Amino acid sequence: VLLLAGNTSPHDHALRPSQARLLQQARLVFRIGHELEAFLDKPLASLSSDARVIDLIDVPGVSRLATRGGDDWLSPDGGDQPASERDEPHGHGPVDAHIWLSPPNADAMLGAITDALTAADPMNAARYAANSQRVRERIADQERRWRARLAPVGRQPFVVHHDAYQYLERHFGLNAIGAVTASPDRQPSAIHVRELLARMQATGARCVFREPQLDSPLIDMVVASSGARASALDPLGIGLEPGASAWFQLMEANVESLANCLAQR
């Protein structure tokens, strides 16, 4: 059962009564973690004692980066600082929760999901293992192709709508130089916008990536003021059909959008 569709923001979601009833019947609940789905904290606290909740952000093998704060998020060492040593930006916790935008993290989460399903349903252990291995091989194959697709544009500077992509940036060596806003529910200051435009001019940033689920006139203003091209990046997969291929489609669309926009002169 999927509680949040791709066009639903976890930042301000509230469970419907029908969803709450489904949750009460669950033996296993997978979520990214409190950092992203804090709205689940109270409902999960009332689950039966034999229900198991897996916060994927905490499973072994998942790499976690500190949330980049405000105007200093471009610091070369910022993402590697321990989360406890960083200031907490408004609307986000100290850890960047967009962990699924990294293929190695997806692989680590796949392992944890497989282990949990196997423990809950040992009669189907062989099926879970076979499915997991097939998906793991697909992740590895696609990761190599995505890396080759993005390698020619890795040095090209670009701007994102909000700071959701540092896992993707770090893994594929991309050069994001700023975000229009730090958080989807936070309006940037006029000073921030002016400094961002100045940074775009200084670096020659050629692309601004909007998010389809966020409606912000500021994006249009930044595009018009900078002369950059507009394209789209989507961290959540709006419009994608849930299923075994959804994550691959999400990553493919983002990789293609980056490669196509950044390759243009």
C-alpha positions as CSV (number, residue, x, y, z in Angstrom):
1,V,0.0,0.0,0.0
2,L,1.4,3.4,-1.0
3,L,0.4,6.2,1.3
4,L,1.9,9.1,-0.7
5,A,1.6,9.5,-4.4
6,G,4.3,11.3,-6.4
7,N,2.3,14.5,-6.6
8,T,1.9,14.7,-2.8
9,S,4.4,16.6,-0.7
10,P,5.4,14.9,2.6
11,H,6.1,18.3,4.1
12,D,2.5,19.1,4.8
13,H,0.6,15.8,4.3
14,A,-2.1,14.6,6.7
15,L,-3.4,11.1,6.6
16,R,-6.9,10.5,5.5
17,P,-9.1,8.3,7.7
18,S,-8.9,5.5,5.2
19,Q,-5.1,5.7,5.1
20,A,-5.0,5.7,8.9
21,R,-7.1,2.5,9.0
22,L,-4.8,0.8,6.5
23,L,-1.8,1.8,8.5
24,Q,-3.3,0.2,11.6
25,Q,-3.4,-3.1,9.8
26,A,0.2,-3.0,8.7
27,R,2.8,-5.6,9.8
28,L,5.6,-3.7,8.1
29,V,5.9,0.1,7.4
30,F,8.7,1.5,5.3
31,R,9.4,5.2,5.2
32,I,12.5,7.4,4.5
33,G,12.4,8.7,8.1
34,H,11.2,11.3,10.5
35,E,13.3,13.9,8.6
36,L,10.9,13.6,5.6
37,E,7.7,12.1,6.9
38,A,7.2,13.6,10.3
39,F,3.5,13.5,9.8
40,L,3.7,9.7,10.4
41,D,5.3,10.0,13.9
42,K,2.0,10.0,15.8
43,P,0.2,7.3,13.8
44,L,3.2,5.0,13.9
45,A,3.4,5.4,17.7
46,S,-0.1,3.8,18.0
47,L,0.7,0.7,15.9
48,S,0.4,-2.7,17.5
49,S,3.5,-4.0,19.2
50,D,4.1,-6.7,16.6
51,A,4.3,-4.1,13.7
52,R,7.7,-3.2,12.5
53,V,8.7,0.3,11.2
54,I,11.8,0.6,9.1
55,D,13.3,4.1,8.7
56,L,15.4,3.6,5.6
57,I,17.5,6.7,6.3
58,D,19.0,4.7,9.2
59,V,19.7,1.3,7.6
60,P,23.3,0.1,7.2
61,G,25.0,1.3,4.0
62,V,22.9,4.4,3.4
63,S,25.1,7.4,3.1
64,R,23.7,10.5,4.8
65,L,24.7,14.1,4.0
66,A,24.1,17.1,6.2
67,T,21.5,19.6,5.0
68,R,23.1,22.5,3.3
69,G,22.2,25.7,5.1
70,G,21.1,28.9,3.5
71,D,23.6,30.8,1.4
72,D,26.6,28.7,2.6
73,W,25.5,25.5,1.1
74,L,28.1,25.7,-1.6
75,S,30.9,25.3,0.8
76,P,33.2,22.6,-0.6
77,D,33.2,20.8,2.7
78,G,29.6,21.6,3.8
79,G,28.0,18.3,2.8
80,D,30.7,16.2,4.6
81,Q,30.4,17.9,8.0
82,P,28.6,15.9,10.7
83,A,25.0,16.9,10.9
84,S,25.4,17.9,14.6
85,E,27.9,20.6,13.6
86,R,25.6,22.3,11.0
87,D,23.0,25.0,11.5
88,E,19.5,23.6,10.9
89,P,17.8,25.5,8.1
90,H,14.2,26.4,8.4
91,G,11.8,23.6,7.5
92,H,14.5,20.9,7.2
93,G,16.3,18.7,9.8
94,P,20.1,18.5,10.0
95,V,20.2,15.5,7.7
96,D,19.2,15.8,4.0
97,A,16.5,13.2,3.6
98,H,16.5,12.9,-0.2
99,I,18.6,9.8,0.1
100,W,16.9,7.9,-2.7
101,L,18.5,10.1,-5.4
102,S,21.8,8.1,-5.0
103,P,22.1,4.7,-6.7
104,P,24.3,3.3,-3.9
105,N,21.7,4.4,-1.3
106,A,18.9,2.8,-3.4
107,D,21.0,-0.5,-3.4
108,A,21.4,-0.3,0.4
109,M,17.7,0.4,0.9
110,L,16.9,-2.6,-1.3
111,G,18.9,-4.8,0.9
112,A,17.1,-3.6,4.1
113,I,13.7,-4.0,2.4
114,T,14.5,-7.5,1.3
115,D,15.7,-8.5,4.8
116,A,12.6,-7.1,6.4
117,L,10.2,-8.9,4.0
118,T,12.1,-12.1,4.4
119,A,11.9,-11.9,8.2
120,A,8.2,-11.2,8.0
121,D,7.4,-13.8,5.4
122,P,10.1,-16.5,5.4
123,M,8.1,-18.8,3.2
124,N,8.8,-16.5,0.3
125,A,12.5,-15.9,1.1
126,A,13.7,-17.3,-2.2
127,R,11.4,-15.1,-4.2
128,Y,12.5,-12.0,-2.3
129,A,16.1,-12.9,-2.8
130,A,15.7,-13.5,-6.6
131,N,13.8,-10.2,-7.0
132,S,16.3,-8.3,-5.0
133,Q,19.2,-9.6,-7.1
134,R,17.5,-8.8,-10.3
135,V,16.8,-5.2,-9.2
136,R,20.4,-4.9,-7.8
137,E,21.8,-5.8,-11.2
138,R,19.5,-3.3,-12.9
139,I,20.6,-0.5,-10.6
140,A,24.3,-1.3,-11.4
141,D,23.6,-1.4,-15.2
142,Q,21.7,1.8,-15.2
143,E,24.1,3.6,-12.9
144,R,26.9,3.0,-15.4
145,R,24.8,4.3,-18.2
146,W,23.7,7.4,-16.2
147,R,27.3,8.1,-15.3
148,A,28.4,8.0,-18.9
149,R,25.5,10.2,-19.9
150,L,26.3,12.9,-17.3
151,A,30.1,12.8,-17.5
152,P,30.3,15.3,-20.4
153,V,28.3,18.0,-18.6
154,G,29.6,17.5,-15.0
155,R,31.5,20.8,-14.9
156,Q,28.5,22.9,-16.2
157,P,27.0,25.1,-13.5
158,F,23.2,25.1,-12.9
159,V,20.6,26.2,-10.5
160,V,17.8,24.1,-8.9
161,H,14.4,25.1,-7.5
162,H,15.1,23.9,-4.0
163,D,18.0,22.1,-2.6
164,A,16.9,18.5,-3.0
165,Y,19.6,17.0,-5.3
166,Q,22.9,16.9,-3.5
167,Y,23.0,13.1,-3.4
168,L,22.6,13.0,-7.1
169,E,25.1,15.8,-7.5
170,R,27.7,14.2,-5.3
171,H,27.4,10.7,-6.9
172,F,27.6,11.9,-10.5
173,G,30.0,14.8,-10.0
174,L,27.6,17.6,-11.0
175,N,28.0,21.3,-10.4
176,A,24.9,22.9,-8.8
177,I,25.8,26.4,-7.8
178,G,22.6,27.5,-6.0
179,A,19.0,27.0,-5.2
180,V,16.1,29.5,-5.7
181,T,14.9,28.4,-2.2
182,A,16.2,26.2,0.5
183,S,12.9,24.6,1.2
184,P,9.6,24.3,-0.8
185,D,7.7,26.0,2.0
186,R,10.1,28.9,2.4
187,Q,10.1,32.1,0.3
188,P,13.7,33.3,-0.4
189,S,14.7,36.8,0.5
190,A,15.3,39.5,-2.1
191,I,18.9,39.5,-1.1
192,H,19.2,35.8,-1.7
193,V,17.7,36.1,-5.2
194,R,20.0,39.0,-6.1
195,E,23.1,37.0,-4.9
196,L,21.9,34.0,-6.8
197,L,21.6,36.0,-10.0
198,A,25.0,37.4,-9.5
199,R,26.5,34.0,-8.9
200,M,24.8,32.7,-12.1
201,Q,26.3,35.5,-14.1
202,A,29.8,35.0,-12.6
203,T,29.7,31.2,-13.2
204,G,27.9,31.2,-16.6
205,A,25.1,29.0,-15.3
206,R,23.1,28.0,-18.3
207,C,20.1,26.1,-16.8
208,V,17.5,26.6,-14.1
209,F,15.6,23.5,-13.1
210,R,12.1,23.9,-11.8
211,E,10.0,21.2,-10.1
212,P,6.7,20.3,-11.6
213,Q,4.9,20.0,-8.3
214,L,6.0,23.5,-7.1
215,D,4.4,26.6,-8.6
216,S,6.8,29.6,-8.1
217,P,6.8,32.8,-10.2
218,L,10.3,33.3,-8.8
219,I,11.6,30.6,-11.2
220,D,10.2,32.5,-14.2
221,M,11.8,35.7,-12.8
222,V,15.2,34.0,-12.3
223,V,15.1,32.5,-15.8
224,A,14.1,35.8,-17.4
225,S,16.6,37.9,-15.5
226,S,19.5,35.5,-16.1
227,G,18.8,34.5,-19.7
228,A,19.3,30.8,-18.7
229,R,17.2,28.0,-20.0
230,A,14.4,26.4,-17.9
231,S,14.1,22.6,-17.6
232,A,12.7,20.3,-14.9
233,L,13.9,18.1,-12.2
234,D,11.5,16.1,-10.0
235,P,12.6,14.5,-6.7
236,L,9.3,12.8,-6.1
237,G,8.1,11.4,-9.4
238,I,4.9,13.3,-10.1
239,G,2.7,11.5,-12.5
240,L,4.7,8.2,-12.4
241,E,2.8,5.0,-12.0
242,P,3.7,3.2,-8.8
243,G,5.5,0.0,-9.4
244,A,8.8,-1.8,-9.9
245,S,10.1,0.7,-12.5
246,A,9.1,3.9,-10.8
247,W,12.5,4.7,-9.3
248,F,14.3,3.9,-12.5
249,Q,11.9,6.2,-14.5
250,L,12.4,8.9,-11.9
251,M,16.2,8.8,-12.2
252,E,16.1,8.4,-15.9
253,A,14.0,11.5,-16.4
254,N,16.2,13.6,-14.1
255,V,19.4,12.3,-15.8
256,E,18.1,13.1,-19.3
257,S,16.8,16.5,-18.2
258,L,20.2,17.4,-16.8
259,A,22.2,16.0,-19.8
260,N,20.0,17.6,-22.4
261,C,19.8,21.1,-20.9
262,L,23.5,21.3,-19.8
263,A,24.8,20.1,-23.1
264,Q,23.2,23.0,-25.0
265,R,25.5,26.0,-25.8
